[in-house]
């Protein structure tokens, strides 16, 4: 009987260890940019939502189309309250119209997936300082990592395409964050 009790306690402890909260890795400051509809869009619009971010540009022939394809798949696998945000690293060419056309190409639902452009200094600050994605010394560098952000604007995970298909892990962790109390 004593051995059964010890075994039951160990099983419960092991099960709880797997549900450890995702770490807090940073915080995204307030910002204001322009969305694919030409409207002002700020971080305040994301408050209270779990969201996934990436940095792309519409003329990229390398990893950006792959990143956007993953975002499209993710869009279909996550709860409707989870938002997707793609930041441009080429704001001179990525006008709202260019971003809207790019989003259509990848089946973006405008109610859930936002494409942002705007002031290069703001975009560079977000890329390098806030999301910690860009290479040091390189202005507005795109990355092959997605960033999971919680309802309070805190970074809770990085998911790279170099590590395989990140969609399942992103969807699972976004669902975990959706259940967290704010």
C-alpha positions as CSV (number, residue, x, y, z in Angstrom):
1,X,0.0,0.0,0.0
2,X,2.8,2.4,0.9
3,X,4.5,1.7,-2.5
4,X,1.3,2.5,-4.3
5,X,1.0,5.8,-2.5
6,X,4.6,6.8,-3.3
7,X,4.0,5.8,-6.9
8,X,0.8,7.9,-7.2
9,X,2.6,10.9,-5.7
10,X,5.5,10.5,-8.2
11,X,3.0,10.2,-11.1
12,X,1.2,13.4,-10.1
13,X,4.4,15.3,-9.6
14,X,5.7,14.2,-13.0
15,X,2.4,15.2,-14.7
16,X,2.5,18.7,-13.1
17,X,6.1,19.2,-14.2
18,X,5.0,19.0,-17.9
19,X,2.6,21.9,-17.4
20,X,5.2,24.4,-16.3
21,X,4.3,27.9,-17.5
22,X,6.1,29.1,-20.6
23,X,8.9,31.5,-19.6
24,X,8.7,35.2,-19.9
25,X,11.5,36.3,-22.3
26,X,10.8,40.0,-22.8
27,X,8.1,42.5,-23.3
28,X,6.9,44.3,-26.4
29,X,6.7,48.1,-25.9
30,X,3.9,50.3,-27.3
31,X,4.2,51.1,-31.0
32,X,2.1,52.6,-33.7
33,X,2.5,51.5,-37.4
34,X,0.2,51.2,-40.4
35,X,-1.7,48.1,-41.4
36,X,-2.5,46.6,-44.8
37,X,-5.7,48.7,-44.9
38,X,-3.8,51.9,-44.5
39,X,-5.1,52.3,-40.9
40,X,-3.1,53.2,-37.8
41,X,-2.4,50.0,-35.8
42,X,-0.8,50.0,-32.3
43,X,0.2,47.4,-29.8
44,X,-2.9,48.4,-27.8
45,X,-5.0,46.6,-30.4
46,X,-3.3,43.4,-29.3
47,X,-3.8,43.8,-25.6
48,X,-5.8,40.9,-24.2
49,X,-4.9,38.7,-27.1
50,X,-2.3,36.0,-27.6
51,X,-0.5,36.7,-30.8
52,X,2.2,35.4,-33.1
53,X,4.7,37.7,-34.8
54,X,7.1,37.4,-37.6
55,X,9.3,39.8,-39.7
56,X,9.1,39.5,-43.5
57,X,9.1,41.5,-46.7
58,X,7.0,41.1,-49.7
59,X,9.8,40.9,-52.3
60,X,11.7,38.2,-50.4
61,X,12.5,35.1,-52.5
62,X,14.1,33.3,-49.6
63,X,12.4,32.2,-46.3
64,X,9.6,34.8,-46.2
65,X,7.2,32.9,-48.4
66,X,7.8,29.8,-46.3
67,X,7.2,31.8,-43.1
68,X,4.0,33.2,-44.5
69,X,2.9,29.7,-45.6
70,X,3.4,28.6,-42.0
71,X,1.4,31.6,-40.8
72,X,-1.5,30.6,-43.2
73,X,-1.5,27.0,-41.8
74,X,-1.3,28.4,-38.2
75,X,-4.3,30.7,-39.0
76,X,-6.4,27.5,-39.5
77,X,-5.2,25.7,-36.4
78,X,-5.5,28.3,-33.7
79,X,-8.4,29.8,-31.8
80,X,-10.0,32.8,-33.4
81,X,-8.9,35.1,-30.6
82,X,-5.2,34.5,-31.3
83,X,-3.9,37.2,-33.7
84,X,-1.1,36.9,-36.3
85,X,1.1,39.9,-37.0
86,X,3.7,40.2,-39.8
87,X,6.0,43.2,-39.6
88,X,7.7,44.4,-42.8
89,X,11.5,44.9,-42.8
90,X,11.2,46.8,-46.1
91,X,8.8,49.7,-45.4
92,X,9.9,51.7,-48.5
93,X,8.5,49.0,-50.8
94,X,6.0,47.4,-48.5
95,X,3.2,49.9,-48.7
96,X,-0.2,49.0,-47.3
97,X,-1.4,48.1,-50.8
98,X,1.7,45.8,-51.3
99,X,1.0,44.2,-47.9
100,X,-2.7,43.7,-48.7
101,X,-1.8,41.9,-52.0
102,X,0.8,39.8,-50.3
103,X,-1.7,38.8,-47.6
104,X,-4.3,37.8,-50.2
105,X,-1.6,35.6,-51.9
106,X,-1.3,33.7,-48.6
107,X,-5.0,33.6,-47.7
108,X,-4.8,36.0,-44.8
109,X,-8.0,36.6,-42.8
110,X,-7.8,40.4,-42.3
111,X,-9.7,40.1,-39.0
112,X,-6.9,37.8,-37.6
113,X,-3.8,38.4,-39.6
114,X,-2.3,41.9,-39.7
115,X,0.6,43.1,-41.9
116,X,2.4,46.2,-40.6
117,X,4.6,48.8,-42.2
118,X,5.7,52.3,-41.2
119,X,8.5,54.2,-39.7
120,X,11.9,52.4,-40.3
121,X,13.2,53.4,-36.8
122,X,10.1,51.9,-35.1
123,X,10.4,48.7,-37.2
124,X,14.1,48.4,-36.5
125,X,13.6,49.0,-32.8
126,X,10.9,46.3,-32.7
127,X,13.1,43.8,-34.7
128,X,16.3,44.3,-32.8
129,X,15.4,45.6,-29.3
130,X,11.9,44.3,-28.5
131,X,11.7,41.0,-30.3
132,X,15.5,40.4,-30.3
133,X,15.5,38.9,-33.8
134,X,17.7,40.9,-36.0
135,X,21.4,40.5,-36.4
136,X,23.5,43.1,-34.6
137,X,24.7,45.8,-36.9
138,X,22.2,44.9,-39.6
139,X,19.3,47.3,-40.1
140,X,15.9,45.7,-40.3
141,X,16.9,42.1,-40.7
142,X,14.2,39.5,-41.2
143,X,14.3,36.3,-39.2
144,X,13.2,32.7,-39.7
145,X,11.7,32.6,-36.2
146,X,8.1,33.2,-35.0
147,X,7.5,34.9,-31.7
148,X,4.7,33.9,-29.4
149,X,3.4,36.9,-27.3
150,X,0.9,36.6,-24.4
151,X,-2.1,38.8,-23.6
152,X,0.0,41.2,-21.6
153,X,2.5,41.8,-24.5
154,X,5.2,39.5,-23.1
155,X,7.3,37.2,-25.3
156,X,6.7,33.6,-24.3
157,X,8.5,31.7,-27.0
158,X,10.6,31.6,-30.2
159,X,9.9,29.0,-32.9
160,X,12.3,28.7,-35.8
161,X,11.7,27.0,-39.2
162,X,15.2,25.6,-39.0
163,X,14.0,23.3,-36.3
164,X,11.3,21.8,-38.5
165,X,7.7,22.7,-38.9
166,X,6.8,25.0,-35.9
167,X,3.1,25.2,-36.5
168,X,2.1,22.3,-34.1
169,X,4.2,23.7,-31.3
170,X,3.0,27.2,-31.8
171,X,-0.7,26.2,-31.9
172,X,-0.2,24.1,-28.7
173,X,1.6,26.8,-26.8
174,X,-0.8,29.5,-28.0
175,X,-3.7,27.4,-26.7
176,X,-1.9,27.1,-23.4
177,X,-1.5,30.9,-23.2
178,X,-5.2,31.4,-24.1
179,X,-6.1,29.5,-20.9
180,X,-3.7,31.5,-18.7
181,X,-5.3,33.9,-16.3
182,X,-4.2,37.5,-17.0
